[in-house]
Amino acid sequence: MSTDLKTTDERTGLLKKNRMNWTKFRYPDKLKNLPAIVRSKAIEIGNILLKDKHMEEDIVVVAAVSKAKAWAAERGLPTEVKEQDENYYVVSFVW
Protein backbone atom coordinates (compact mmCIF):
# COMPACT_ATOMS: atom_id res chain seq x y z
CA MET A 1 0.00 0.00 0.00
CA SER A 2 1.49 3.32 -0.96
CA THR A 3 1.04 6.19 1.46
CA ASP A 4 1.90 8.94 -1.03
CA LEU A 5 -0.38 11.82 -1.92
CA LYS A 6 0.45 13.90 -4.96
CA THR A 7 0.16 17.68 -4.82
CA THR A 8 1.60 20.54 -6.84
CA ASP A 9 4.56 22.51 -5.51
CA GLU A 10 3.44 26.16 -5.47
CA ARG A 11 6.92 27.46 -6.29
CA THR A 12 7.80 25.17 -9.21
CA GLY A 13 4.39 24.01 -10.38
CA LEU A 14 5.69 20.40 -10.40
CA LEU A 15 4.01 17.45 -8.77
CA LYS A 16 5.44 16.51 -5.41
CA LYS A 17 4.70 13.69 -3.01
CA ASN A 18 3.35 14.28 0.46
CA ARG A 19 3.73 11.17 2.54
CA MET A 20 1.12 10.24 5.08
CA ASN A 21 2.26 8.88 8.43
CA TRP A 22 1.99 5.16 8.95
CA THR A 23 -0.39 4.13 11.71
CA LYS A 24 -1.33 0.84 13.35
CA PHE A 25 -4.22 0.67 10.88
CA ARG A 26 -2.47 2.04 7.78
CA TYR A 27 1.02 0.74 7.03
CA PRO A 28 2.86 -0.98 4.15
CA ASP A 29 1.83 -4.56 3.38
CA LYS A 30 5.33 -5.83 4.12
CA LEU A 31 4.75 -5.11 7.83
CA LYS A 32 1.58 -7.18 8.15
CA ASN A 33 3.29 -10.48 9.06
CA LEU A 34 5.40 -9.04 11.86
CA PRO A 35 4.53 -9.56 15.53
CA ALA A 36 2.49 -6.59 16.80
CA ILE A 37 5.30 -5.19 18.98
CA VAL A 38 7.81 -5.35 16.11
CA ARG A 39 5.30 -3.86 13.66
CA SER A 40 4.61 -1.01 16.10
CA LYS A 41 8.33 -0.24 16.40
CA ALA A 42 8.77 -0.49 12.60
CA ILE A 43 5.93 2.02 12.16
CA GLU A 44 7.59 4.37 14.63
CA ILE A 45 10.98 4.06 12.92
CA GLY A 46 9.44 4.32 9.44
CA ASN A 47 7.66 7.57 10.27
CA ILE A 48 10.92 9.09 11.53
CA LEU A 49 12.80 8.04 8.39
CA LEU A 50 10.07 9.30 6.06
CA LYS A 51 9.94 12.66 7.82
CA ASP A 52 13.57 13.37 8.62
CA LYS A 53 15.56 11.52 5.97
CA HIS A 54 13.30 12.06 2.93
CA MET A 55 13.98 8.48 1.82
CA GLU A 56 11.98 6.48 -0.72
CA GLU A 57 9.26 4.40 0.92
CA ASP A 58 10.58 1.04 -0.36
CA ILE A 59 13.94 1.70 1.28
CA VAL A 60 12.26 2.96 4.45
CA VAL A 61 10.24 -0.27 4.77
CA VAL A 62 13.36 -2.45 4.60
CA ALA A 63 15.30 -0.26 7.01
CA ALA A 64 12.41 0.04 9.49
CA VAL A 65 11.79 -3.73 9.56
CA SER A 66 15.49 -4.46 9.97
CA LYS A 67 15.92 -1.99 12.83
CA ALA A 68 12.67 -3.06 14.54
CA LYS A 69 13.71 -6.73 14.42
CA ALA A 70 17.13 -5.84 15.87
CA TRP A 71 15.41 -3.82 18.61
CA ALA A 72 13.15 -6.78 19.46
CA ALA A 73 16.01 -9.30 19.40
CA GLU A 74 18.03 -7.17 21.84
CA ARG A 75 15.10 -7.42 24.25
CA GLY A 76 14.48 -11.13 23.75
CA LEU A 77 11.18 -10.51 21.97
CA PRO A 78 9.98 -12.62 19.03
CA THR A 79 10.91 -11.19 15.64
CA GLU A 80 8.78 -13.50 13.49
CA VAL A 81 5.21 -14.74 13.73
CA LYS A 82 5.25 -18.46 14.39
CA GLU A 83 3.31 -20.56 11.94
CA GLN A 84 0.81 -22.96 13.42
CA ASP A 85 1.79 -26.61 13.32
CA GLU A 86 -0.25 -28.57 10.78
CA ASN A 87 -1.10 -31.10 13.48
CA TYR A 88 -2.40 -28.47 15.88
CA TYR A 89 -6.17 -28.32 16.22
CA VAL A 90 -8.46 -26.28 18.39
CA VAL A 91 -11.46 -28.28 19.57
CA SER A 92 -14.25 -26.78 21.58
CA PHE A 93 -16.23 -28.90 23.95
CA VAL A 94 -19.78 -28.36 25.10
CA TRP A 95 -20.53 -29.86 28.52
ROVOSE-445400 format. One line per field, with one value per atom (N, C-alpha, C): residue number from 1; x, z, y; residue in one letter; atom name. Coordinates in Angstrom, 2 decimals. Layout:
<atoms>
pos c(NUM / ...)
px c(X / ...)
pz c(Z / ...)
py c(Y / ...)
code c(a / ...)
site c(CA / ...)
</atoms>
This chain:
<atoms>
pos c(1 / 1 / 1 / 2 / 2 / 2 / 3 / 3 / 3 / 4 / 4 / 4 / 5 / 5 / 5 / 6 / 6 / 6 / 7 / 7 / 7 / 8 / 8 / 8 / 9 / 9 / 9 / 10 / 10 / 10 / 11 / 11 / 11 / 12 / 12 / 12 / 13 / 13 / 13 / 14 / 14 / 14 / 15 / 15 / 15 / 16 / 16 / 16 / 17 / 17 / 17 / 18 / 18 / 18 / 19 / 19 / 19 / 20 / 20 / 20 / 21 / 21 / 21 / 22 / 22 / 22 / 23 / 23 / 23 / 24 / 24 / 24 / 25 / 25 / 25 / 26 / 26 / 26 / 27 / 27 / 27 / 28 / 28 / 28 / 29 / 29 / 29 / 30 / 30 / 30 / 31 / 31 / 31 / 32 / 32 / 32 / 33 / 33 / 33 / 34 / 34 / 34 / 35 / 35 / 35 / 36 / 36 / 36 / 37 / 37 / 37 / 38 / 38 / 38 / 39 / 39 / 39 / 40 / 40 / 40 / 41 / 41 / 41 / 42 / 42 / 42 / 43 / 43 / 43 / 44 / 44 / 44 / 45 / 45 / 45 / 46 / 46 / 46 / 47 / 47 / 47 / 48 / 48 / 48 / 49 / 49 / 49 / 50 / 50 / 50 / 51 / 51 / 51 / 52 / 52 / 52 / 53 / 53 / 53 / 54 / 54 / 54 / 55 / 55 / 55 / 56 / 56 / 56 / 57 / 57 / 57 / 58 / 58 / 58 / 59 / 59 / 59 / 60 / 60 / 60 / 61 / 61 / 61 / 62 / 62 / 62 / 63 / 63 / 63 / 64 / 64 / 64 / 65 / 65 / 65 / 66 / 66 / 66 / 67 / 67 / 67 / 68 / 68 / 68 / 69 / 69 / 69 / 70 / 70 / 70 / 71 / 71 / 71 / 72 / 72 / 72 / 73 / 73 / 73 / 74 / 74 / 74 / 75 / 75 / 75 / 76 / 76 / 76 / 77 / 77 / 77 / 78 / 78 / 78 / 79 / 79 / 79 / 80 / 80 / 80 / 81 / 81 / 81 / 82 / 82 / 82 / 83 / 83 / 83 / 84 / 84 / 84 / 85 / 85 / 85 / 86 / 86 / 86 / 87 / 87 / 87 / 88 / 88 / 88 / 89 / 89 / 89 / 90 / 90 / 90 / 91 / 91 / 91 / 92 / 92 / 92 / 93 / 93 / 93 / 94 / 94 / 94 / 95 / 95 / 95)
px c(0.84 / 0.00 / 0.89 / 0.72 / 1.49 / 0.81 / 1.60 / 1.04 / 1.36 / 1.57 / 1.90 / 0.65 / 0.64 / -0.38 / 0.35 / -0.22 / 0.45 / -0.21 / 0.63 / 0.16 / 1.12 / 0.75 / 1.60 / 2.39 / 3.69 / 4.56 / 4.21 / 3.86 / 3.44 / 4.55 / 5.79 / 6.92 / 7.29 / 7.34 / 7.80 / 6.67 / 5.50 / 4.39 / 4.48 / 5.49 / 5.69 / 4.96 / 4.63 / 4.01 / 5.03 / 4.59 / 5.44 / 4.64 / 5.35 / 4.70 / 4.66 / 3.49 / 3.35 / 3.05 / 3.92 / 3.73 / 2.86 / 1.96 / 1.12 / 1.85 / 1.66 / 2.26 / 1.66 / 2.48 / 1.99 / 1.32 / 0.28 / -0.39 / -0.57 / -1.12 / -1.33 / -2.43 / -3.18 / -4.22 / -3.83 / -2.88 / -2.47 / -0.94 / -0.42 / 1.02 / 1.29 / 2.54 / 2.86 / 2.57 / 2.17 / 1.83 / 2.97 / 4.19 / 5.33 / 5.46 / 4.72 / 4.75 / 3.68 / 2.75 / 1.58 / 1.89 / 2.97 / 3.29 / 4.27 / 4.52 / 5.40 / 4.58 / 5.22 / 4.53 / 4.13 / 3.04 / 2.49 / 3.52 / 4.31 / 5.30 / 6.38 / 6.79 / 7.81 / 7.21 / 5.98 / 5.30 / 5.15 / 4.78 / 4.61 / 5.93 / 7.02 / 8.33 / 8.74 / 8.45 / 8.77 / 7.99 / 6.75 / 5.93 / 6.55 / 6.95 / 7.59 / 8.88 / 9.73 / 10.98 / 10.71 / 9.77 / 9.44 / 8.98 / 8.14 / 7.66 / 8.80 / 9.76 / 10.92 / 11.75 / 12.00 / 12.80 / 12.11 / 10.81 / 10.07 / 10.10 / 10.00 / 9.94 / 11.32 / 12.27 / 13.57 / 14.58 / 14.53 / 15.56 / 15.12 / 13.83 / 13.30 / 13.72 / 13.60 / 13.98 / 12.78 / 13.04 / 11.98 / 11.31 / 10.01 / 9.26 / 9.73 / 10.11 / 10.58 / 11.83 / 12.72 / 13.94 / 13.61 / 12.68 / 12.26 / 11.67 / 10.86 / 10.24 / 11.32 / 12.29 / 13.36 / 14.16 / 14.51 / 15.30 / 14.51 / 13.25 / 12.41 / 12.22 / 11.96 / 11.79 / 13.09 / 14.20 / 15.49 / 15.80 / 15.63 / 15.92 / 14.94 / 13.67 / 12.67 / 12.95 / 13.37 / 13.71 / 14.95 / 15.93 / 17.13 / 16.76 / 15.89 / 15.41 / 14.74 / 13.87 / 13.15 / 14.11 / 15.06 / 16.01 / 16.86 / 17.25 / 18.03 / 17.27 / 15.94 / 15.10 / 14.53 / 14.96 / 14.48 / 13.04 / 12.55 / 11.18 / 11.17 / 10.04 / 9.98 / 10.06 / 10.77 / 10.91 / 10.12 / 9.57 / 8.78 / 7.50 / 6.45 / 5.21 / 5.37 / 5.10 / 5.25 / 4.05 / 4.36 / 3.31 / 2.72 / 1.44 / 0.81 / 1.22 / 1.46 / 1.79 / 0.59 / 0.84 / -0.25 / -1.05 / -0.43 / -1.10 / -1.76 / -1.82 / -2.40 / -3.85 / -4.75 / -6.17 / -6.77 / -7.71 / -8.46 / -9.83 / -10.17 / -11.46 / -12.22 / -13.44 / -14.25 / -15.20 / -15.37 / -16.23 / -17.44 / -18.57 / -19.78 / -20.14 / -20.22 / -20.53 / -21.98)
pz c(0.00 / 0.00 / 0.00 / -0.92 / -0.96 / -0.10 / 0.60 / 1.46 / 0.91 / -0.40 / -1.03 / -1.52 / -1.33 / -1.92 / -2.85 / -4.02 / -4.96 / -4.94 / -4.79 / -4.82 / -5.69 / -6.00 / -6.84 / -5.96 / -6.21 / -5.51 / -6.00 / -5.08 / -5.47 / -6.16 / -5.75 / -6.29 / -7.70 / -7.92 / -9.21 / -10.13 / -9.57 / -10.38 / -10.69 / -10.15 / -10.40 / -9.34 / -9.73 / -8.77 / -7.72 / -6.47 / -5.41 / -4.58 / -3.83 / -3.01 / -1.56 / -0.97 / 0.46 / 1.08 / 1.93 / 2.54 / 3.77 / 3.90 / 5.08 / 6.10 / 7.38 / 8.43 / 8.41 / 8.75 / 8.95 / 10.32 / 10.43 / 11.71 / 11.95 / 13.11 / 13.35 / 12.46 / 11.80 / 10.88 / 9.42 / 9.14 / 7.78 / 7.71 / 7.13 / 7.03 / 5.80 / 5.34 / 4.15 / 4.37 / 3.31 / 3.38 / 3.92 / 3.68 / 4.12 / 5.64 / 6.36 / 7.83 / 8.42 / 7.60 / 8.15 / 8.82 / 8.47 / 9.06 / 10.23 / 10.71 / 11.86 / 13.15 / 14.24 / 15.53 / 15.84 / 16.55 / 16.80 / 17.39 / 18.34 / 18.98 / 18.00 / 17.12 / 16.11 / 15.05 / 14.64 / 13.66 / 14.21 / 15.48 / 16.10 / 16.08 / 16.41 / 16.40 / 14.98 / 14.01 / 12.60 / 12.11 / 12.53 / 12.16 / 12.73 / 13.98 / 14.63 / 13.89 / 13.62 / 12.92 / 11.50 / 10.81 / 9.44 / 9.35 / 10.28 / 10.27 / 10.46 / 11.32 / 11.53 / 10.25 / 9.62 / 8.39 / 7.26 / 7.12 / 6.06 / 6.27 / 7.52 / 7.82 / 7.76 / 8.45 / 8.62 / 7.52 / 6.94 / 5.97 / 4.52 / 4.30 / 2.93 / 2.03 / 2.56 / 1.82 / 1.05 / 0.02 / -0.72 / 0.19 / 0.02 / 0.92 / 0.88 / -0.28 / -0.36 / 0.50 / 0.48 / 1.28 / 2.76 / 3.07 / 4.45 / 5.05 / 4.27 / 4.77 / 5.18 / 4.31 / 4.60 / 5.82 / 5.88 / 7.01 / 8.32 / 8.28 / 9.49 / 10.02 / 9.13 / 9.56 / 10.15 / 9.49 / 9.97 / 11.36 / 11.54 / 12.83 / 13.90 / 13.55 / 14.54 / 14.99 / 14.05 / 14.42 / 15.31 / 15.02 / 15.87 / 17.26 / 17.32 / 18.61 / 19.42 / 18.77 / 19.46 / 19.92 / 19.06 / 19.40 / 20.61 / 20.70 / 21.84 / 23.16 / 23.06 / 24.25 / 24.46 / 23.62 / 23.75 / 23.30 / 22.48 / 21.97 / 20.64 / 20.31 / 19.03 / 17.86 / 16.82 / 15.64 / 14.45 / 14.57 / 13.49 / 14.10 / 13.31 / 13.73 / 13.50 / 14.53 / 14.39 / 13.64 / 12.69 / 11.94 / 12.80 / 12.67 / 13.42 / 12.84 / 13.71 / 13.32 / 12.60 / 11.54 / 10.78 / 11.62 / 12.64 / 13.48 / 14.70 / 14.74 / 15.88 / 15.56 / 16.42 / 16.22 / 17.46 / 17.28 / 18.39 / 18.37 / 19.48 / 19.57 / 20.74 / 20.49 / 21.58 / 22.06 / 23.35 / 23.95 / 24.56 / 24.45 / 25.10 / 26.17 / 27.42 / 28.52 / 28.87)
py c(-1.16 / 0.00 / 1.23 / 2.10 / 3.32 / 4.37 / 5.16 / 6.19 / 7.58 / 7.67 / 8.94 / 9.66 / 10.96 / 11.82 / 12.77 / 13.03 / 13.90 / 15.28 / 16.30 / 17.68 / 18.47 / 19.69 / 20.54 / 21.49 / 21.57 / 22.51 / 23.91 / 24.82 / 26.16 / 26.95 / 26.71 / 27.46 / 27.01 / 25.68 / 25.17 / 24.74 / 24.49 / 24.01 / 22.52 / 21.84 / 20.40 / 19.58 / 18.35 / 17.45 / 17.06 / 17.00 / 16.51 / 15.51 / 14.69 / 13.69 / 14.14 / 14.07 / 14.28 / 12.94 / 12.49 / 11.17 / 11.28 / 10.33 / 10.24 / 9.39 / 9.69 / 8.88 / 7.49 / 6.52 / 5.16 / 5.11 / 4.32 / 4.13 / 2.63 / 2.26 / 0.84 / 0.27 / 1.13 / 0.67 / 0.85 / 1.74 / 2.04 / 2.00 / 0.94 / 0.74 / -0.11 / -0.18 / -0.98 / -2.47 / -3.14 / -4.56 / -5.42 / -5.02 / -5.83 / -5.90 / -5.08 / -5.11 / -6.01 / -6.49 / -7.18 / -8.51 / -9.18 / -10.48 / -10.40 / -9.21 / -9.04 / -9.16 / -9.61 / -9.56 / -8.10 / -7.93 / -6.59 / -5.63 / -6.08 / -5.19 / -4.76 / -5.67 / -5.35 / -4.43 / -4.71 / -3.86 / -2.43 / -2.32 / -1.01 / -0.23 / -0.89 / -0.24 / 0.11 / -0.77 / -0.49 / 0.73 / 0.86 / 2.02 / 3.29 / 3.22 / 4.37 / 4.77 / 3.80 / 4.06 / 4.56 / 3.92 / 4.32 / 5.76 / 6.18 / 7.57 / 8.56 / 8.22 / 9.09 / 9.19 / 8.04 / 8.04 / 8.79 / 8.60 / 9.30 / 10.81 / 11.23 / 12.66 / 13.31 / 12.72 / 13.37 / 13.09 / 11.91 / 11.52 / 11.69 / 11.90 / 12.06 / 10.90 / 9.69 / 8.48 / 7.95 / 7.14 / 6.48 / 5.45 / 5.26 / 4.40 / 2.94 / 2.43 / 1.04 / 0.83 / 1.79 / 1.70 / 1.86 / 2.74 / 2.96 / 1.68 / 0.96 / -0.27 / -1.27 / -1.49 / -2.45 / -2.01 / -0.76 / -0.26 / -0.33 / 0.04 / 0.04 / -1.38 / -2.33 / -3.73 / -4.26 / -3.98 / -4.46 / -3.91 / -2.61 / -1.99 / -2.44 / -2.62 / -3.06 / -4.50 / -5.36 / -6.73 / -6.76 / -5.92 / -5.84 / -5.35 / -4.34 / -3.82 / -4.92 / -5.70 / -6.78 / -7.88 / -8.24 / -9.30 / -8.91 / -7.65 / -7.17 / -7.32 / -7.32 / -7.42 / -8.82 / -9.76 / -11.13 / -11.33 / -10.42 / -10.51 / -11.27 / -11.90 / -12.62 / -11.63 / -12.05 / -11.19 / -11.71 / -12.90 / -13.50 / -14.06 / -14.09 / -14.74 / -16.23 / -17.01 / -18.46 / -19.03 / -19.88 / -20.56 / -21.66 / -21.88 / -22.96 / -24.30 / -25.25 / -26.61 / -27.22 / -27.95 / -28.57 / -29.56 / -30.12 / -31.10 / -30.47 / -29.17 / -28.47 / -28.15 / -28.58 / -28.32 / -27.70 / -26.83 / -26.28 / -26.94 / -27.57 / -28.28 / -27.69 / -27.28 / -26.78 / -27.87 / -27.90 / -28.90 / -28.22 / -28.86 / -28.36 / -29.39 / -28.94 / -29.86 / -29.80)
code c(m / m / m / s / s / s / t / t / t / d / d / d / l / l / l / k / k / k / t / t / t / t / t / t / d / d / d / e / e / e / r / r / r / t / t / t / g / g / g / l / l / l / l / l / l / k / k / k / k / k / k / n / n / n / r / r / r / m / m / m / n / n / n / w / w / w / t / t / t / k / k / k / f / f / f / r / r / r / y / y / y / p / p / p / d / d / d / k / k / k / l / l / l / k / k / k / n / n / n / l / l / l / p / p / p / a / a / a / i / i / i / v / v / v / r / r / r / s / s / s / k / k / k / a / a / a / i / i / i / e / e / e / i / i / i / g / g / g / n / n / n / i / i / i / l / l / l / l / l / l / k / k / k / d / d / d / k / k / k / h / h / h / m / m / m / e / e / e / e / e / e / d / d / d / i / i / i / v / v / v / v / v / v / v / v / v / a / a / a / a / a / a / v / v / v / s / s / s / k / k / k / a / a / a / k / k / k / a / a / a / w / w / w / a / a / a / a / a / a / e / e / e / r / r / r / g / g / g / l / l / l / p / p / p / t / t / t / e / e / e / v / v / v / k / k / k / e / e / e / q / q / q / d / d / d / e / e / e / n / n / n / y / y / y / y / y / y / v / v / v / v / v / v / s / s / s / f / f / f / v / v / v / w / w / w)
site c(N / CA / C / N / CA / C / N / CA / C / N / CA / C / N / CA / C / N / CA / C / N / CA / C / N / CA / C / N / CA / C / N / CA / C / N / CA / C / N / CA / C / N / CA / C / N / CA / C / N / CA / C / N / CA / C / N / CA / C / N / CA / C / N / CA / C / N / CA / C / N / CA / C / N / CA / C / N / CA / C / N / CA / C / N / CA / C / N / CA / C / N / CA / C / N / CA / C / N / CA / C / N / CA / C / N / CA / C / N / CA / C / N / CA / C / N / CA / C / N / CA / C / N / CA / C / N / CA / C / N / CA / C / N / CA / C / N / CA / C / N / CA / C / N / CA / C / N / CA / C / N / CA / C / N / CA / C / N / CA / C / N / CA / C / N / CA / C / N / CA / C / N / CA / C / N / CA / C / N / CA / C / N / CA / C / N / CA / C / N / CA / C / N / CA / C / N / CA / C / N / CA / C / N / CA / C / N / CA / C / N / CA / C / N / CA / C / N / CA / C / N / CA / C / N / CA / C / N / CA / C / N / CA / C / N / CA / C / N / CA / C / N / CA / C / N / CA / C / N / CA / C / N / CA / C / N / CA / C / N / CA / C / N / CA / C / N / CA / C / N / CA / C / N / CA / C / N / CA / C / N / CA / C / N / CA / C / N / CA / C / N / CA / C / N / CA / C / N / CA / C / N / CA / C / N / CA / C / N / CA / C / N / CA / C / N / CA / C / N / CA / C / N / CA / C / N / CA / C / N / CA / C)
</atoms>
